[in-house]
Amino acid sequence: MNEEERKQLVLNNTAETIKEDEIEDILEKDDPSAYIGYAPTGTMHIGHFTTVRKIADFIEAGINFKFLLADIHAELDIEKSPRELVDARTEYYKKTIQAMLEASGINKDQIEFYRGSEFQHDPDYQKGYMQLMEEATVNRMQRSVNEVVRNSEGMKASGLLYSAMQIMDCAEAGLDIDIAYGGKDQRRIYMLGREILPKIGEEKPTCVFAPLLAGLSGGKMSASDSSSK
């Protein structure tokens, strides 16, 4: 498979890629990597499956894939995630995602799974996280997370931490990835990350966005909104 074919695999069935020309440079690396993260905030749905199926293209293109089970993010989004349910939901997400991978013809052993709690408390991560917070205004942080955290108009301060952590997950002290893959609702977070990560000496991630499925209630399909699926 040549480089153009590998690039097209990455771009297939996506809503947007920022920036496409960066994909070529990533594919020239010896060990290119990508990740997606899910916060275990509710029941999984068909929208998750359409996103998971795309992982097969990354793997076929020769990209190592990492899956973040974002348990700390779930705790920060407290209105969706009672803290006492997060651990059980995290395990449920892992098993369900593995079943989706197998249904898509993907060997689950080809995917590296991580819990956020495995590395997000580490000193290097926390240092980078604080540096990120110094580079972004409260208004930018809030705008970046409006589509992700519930009740953004009355957002708790923890919602602002959510955005900075998701950006830090891309960094060397996080998952150390080249490509951030996620739904289009994650766009503002990753655009902020592309802007501020270089300011703290980190590489900015290339971003590949999946289209969102419309929910039954008119907005996006959501794990934490039972009326949407």
C-alpha positions as a printed NumPy array, in Angstrom:
array([[  0.   ,   0.   ,   0.   ],
       [  1.462,   3.362,  -1.003],
       [  1.384,   6.572,   1.026],
       [ -1.58 ,   8.057,  -0.836],
       [ -3.672,   4.931,  -0.227],
       [ -2.782,   5.018,   3.467],
       [ -3.73 ,   8.688,   3.635],
       [ -7.096,   8.03 ,   1.994],
       [ -7.822,   5.317,   4.543],
       [ -7.377,   7.882,   7.31 ],
       [ -9.6  ,  10.419,   5.515],
       [-12.392,   8.032,   4.514],
       [-15.823,   8.619,   6.083],
       [-14.802,  11.631,   8.132],
       [-16.464,  15.021,   8.588],
       [-13.259,  17.071,   8.673],
       [ -9.496,  16.694,   9.035],
       [ -7.207,  19.445,  10.341],
       [ -4.911,  19.438,   8.524],
       [ -4.849,  16.917,   5.698],
       [ -1.287,  17.697,   4.647],
       [ -0.077,  16.783,   8.153],
       [ -1.305,  13.204,   7.636],
       [  1.44 ,  12.615,   5.069],
       [  4.16 ,  13.602,   7.543],
       [  2.638,  11.423,  10.261],
       [  2.574,   8.375,   7.998],
       [  6.309,   8.78 ,   7.387],
       [  7.019,   8.226,  11.095],
       [  8.241,   4.857,  12.339],
       [  5.51 ,   4.585,  14.966],
       [  2.536,   6.871,  14.177],
       [ -0.286,   6.857,  16.708],
       [ -3.877,   7.999,  17.119],
       [ -6.418,   7.932,  19.911],
       [-10.046,   8.447,  20.784],
       [-11.441,   8.974,  24.256],
       [-14.854,   8.186,  25.705],
       [-16.011,   9.436,  29.084],
       [-18.21 ,   6.693,  30.602],
       [-21.231,   8.889,  31.313],
       [-24.159,   6.687,  30.25 ],
       [-25.258,   3.827,  28.018],
       [-23.471,   3.336,  24.715],
       [-25.399,   3.671,  21.436],
       [-25.181,   3.22 ,  17.664],
       [-23.309,   6.515,  17.342],
       [-20.408,   4.982,  19.26 ],
       [-20.398,   1.996,  16.907],
       [-20.086,   4.131,  13.774],
       [-17.085,   5.881,  15.333],
       [-15.46 ,   2.636,  16.48 ],
       [-15.743,   1.075,  13.006],
       [-13.495,   3.802,  11.628],
       [-10.63 ,   2.537,  13.806],
       [-10.132,  -0.307,  11.305],
       [ -8.978,   2.266,   8.744],
       [ -6.366,   3.701,  11.105],
       [ -4.991,   0.237,  11.827],
       [ -4.926,  -0.75 ,   8.14 ],
       [ -3.033,   2.473,   7.428],
       [ -0.324,   1.338,   9.865],
       [ -1.256,   3.638,  12.739],
       [ -1.109,   2.407,  16.318],
       [ -4.412,   3.097,  18.042],
       [ -5.02 ,   3.992,  21.686],
       [ -8.393,   4.018,  23.422],
       [ -8.878,   6.262,  26.434],
       [-11.534,   5.269,  28.954],
       [-11.813,   8.738,  30.43 ],
       [-12.93 ,   7.955,  33.964],
       [-11.58 ,  11.191,  35.462],
       [-13.388,  13.193,  32.784],
       [-16.593,  11.405,  33.743],
       [-16.12 ,  12.422,  37.366],
       [-15.614,  16.044,  36.304],
       [-18.894,  15.984,  34.359],
       [-20.784,  15.3  ,  37.582],
       [-24.28 ,  16.044,  36.258],
       [-23.955,  13.093,  33.877],
       [-21.878,  10.811,  36.077],
       [-22.625,  10.025,  39.713],
       [-19.154,   9.357,  41.099],
       [-20.133,   6.012,  42.619],
       [-21.034,   4.655,  39.145],
       [-17.913,   5.706,  37.244],
       [-15.797,   2.597,  37.905],
       [-18.563,   0.183,  36.875],
       [-19.402,   2.262,  33.821],
       [-15.733,   2.353,  32.796],
       [-15.553,  -1.443,  32.789],
       [-18.875,  -1.612,  30.91 ],
       [-17.523,   0.769,  28.262],
       [-14.357,  -1.294,  27.816],
       [-16.242,  -4.557,  27.326],
       [-18.791,  -2.963,  24.995],
       [-16.095,  -1.272,  22.913],
       [-14.188,  -4.553,  22.627],
       [-17.382,  -6.23 ,  21.38 ],
       [-17.875,  -3.425,  18.84 ],
       [-14.286,  -3.852,  17.652],
       [-14.758,  -7.571,  17.149],
       [-18.063,  -6.962,  15.32 ],
       [-16.149,  -4.611,  13.01 ],
       [-13.533,  -7.276,  12.267],
       [-10.874,  -5.614,  14.426],
       [ -8.73 ,  -7.703,  16.749],
       [ -9.192,  -5.994,  20.123],
       [ -5.611,  -6.942,  21.023],
       [ -4.425,  -4.447,  18.379],
       [ -5.828,  -1.594,  20.5  ],
       [ -4.114,  -0.184,  23.581],
       [ -6.643,   0.614,  26.317],
       [ -5.946,   3.187,  29.031],
       [ -7.905,   4.589,  31.932],
       [ -7.346,   8.268,  32.523],
       [ -6.706,   7.538,  36.193],
       [ -3.645,   5.492,  35.18 ],
       [ -1.646,   8.567,  34.141],
       [ -3.584,  11.793,  34.744],
       [ -2.406,  12.087,  38.352],
       [  1.287,  11.726,  37.406],
       [  3.515,  14.738,  38.257],
       [  4.612,  15.367,  34.649],
       [  1.01 ,  15.324,  33.468],
       [ -0.066,  17.68 ,  36.237],
       [  2.801,  20.062,  35.477],
       [  1.846,  20.24 ,  31.807],
       [ -1.793,  20.587,  32.735],
       [ -1.075,  23.639,  34.899],
       [  1.015,  25.167,  32.108],
       [ -1.934,  24.726,  29.753],
       [ -4.248,  26.474,  32.195],
       [ -1.84 ,  29.426,  32.251],
       [ -2.088,  29.795,  28.466],
       [ -5.891,  29.78 ,  28.056],
       [ -8.524,  32.255,  29.219],
       [-11.642,  31.179,  31.098],
       [-13.793,  32.322,  28.17 ],
       [-11.837,  30.204,  25.675],
       [-11.996,  27.18 ,  27.941],
       [-15.739,  27.544,  28.39 ],
       [-16.424,  28.006,  24.69 ],
       [-14.323,  24.957,  23.862],
       [-16.333,  22.644,  26.086],
       [-19.862,  24.011,  25.53 ],
       [-20.862,  21.177,  23.191],
       [-19.513,  18.451,  25.461],
       [-20.336,  19.252,  29.094],
       [-23.991,  19.402,  30.072],
       [-25.656,  22.657,  31.172],
       [-22.863,  24.863,  29.896],
       [-24.719,  28.06 ,  30.883],
       [-24.494,  27.072,  34.527],
       [-21.258,  25.154,  34.144],
       [-19.398,  24.019,  37.223],
       [-15.704,  24.933,  37.408],
       [-14.918,  21.233,  36.855],
       [-16.202,  21.615,  33.293],
       [-13.311,  23.948,  32.514],
       [-10.815,  21.397,  33.826],
       [-12.375,  18.834,  31.467],
       [-11.247,  20.774,  28.407],
       [ -7.654,  21.285,  29.595],
       [ -7.294,  17.601,  30.477],
       [ -8.533,  16.486,  27.072],
       [ -5.898,  18.691,  25.467],
       [ -3.191,  17.398,  27.823],
       [ -4.119,  13.8  ,  26.948],
       [ -2.564,  14.407,  23.519],
       [  0.778,  15.525,  24.979],
       [  3.917,  13.503,  25.713],
       [  3.014,  13.146,  29.401],
       [ -0.444,  11.983,  28.347],
       [ -0.958,   9.435,  25.58 ],
       [  1.71 ,  10.996,  23.31 ],
       [ -0.254,  10.755,  20.064],
       [ -0.049,  12.233,  16.565],
       [ -3.757,  12.154,  15.68 ],
       [ -6.721,  13.032,  17.876],
       [ -9.845,  11.28 ,  16.579],
       [-13.316,  12.148,  17.817],
       [-16.781,  13.422,  17.016],
       [-17.284,  16.856,  15.483],
       [-18.527,  18.079,  18.882],
       [-14.915,  17.839,  20.101],
       [-13.677,  20.337,  17.519],
       [-13.403,  23.421,  19.727],
       [-11.429,  21.566,  22.374],
       [ -8.868,  20.248,  19.922],
       [ -8.596,  23.573,  18.061],
       [ -7.717,  25.201,  21.365],
       [ -5.206,  22.406,  21.913],
       [ -3.556,  23.026,  18.547],
       [ -3.157,  26.653,  19.549],
       [ -1.769,  26.283,  23.068],
       [  0.16 ,  22.98 ,  23.119],
       [  3.089,  24.455,  21.12 ],
       [  3.283,  27.265,  23.694],
       [  4.299,  24.707,  26.346],
       [  6.734,  22.865,  24.081],
       [  4.368,  20.135,  22.865],
       [  3.443,  19.063,  19.345],
       [ -0.036,  20.007,  18.192],
       [ -2.216,  17.018,  17.234],
       [ -3.646,  16.508,  13.795],
       [ -7.412,  16.229,  14.237],
       [ -9.736,  13.801,  12.469],
       [-13.421,  14.374,  13.166],
       [-16.224,  11.873,  12.695],
       [-19.73 ,  13.001,  11.715],
       [-22.315,  12.972,  14.502],
       [-25.532,  10.975,  14.296],
       [-28.675,  12.97 ,  14.988],
       [-30.559,  11.86 ,  18.082],
       [-34.286,  11.167,  18.246],
       [-34.817,  14.414,  20.142],
       [-33.217,  16.502,  17.392],
       [-29.708,  17.175,  18.742],
       [-26.719,  14.859,  18.645],
       [-27.084,  11.306,  19.917],
       [-25.752,  11.279,  23.483],
       [-24.757,   8.526,  25.912],
       [-26.149,  10.49 ,  28.847],
       [-29.464,  11.565,  27.252],
       [-31.86 ,   8.634,  27.011],
       [-34.336,  10.637,  24.89 ],
       [-31.753,  11.014,  22.098],
       [-31.377,   7.316,  21.293]])
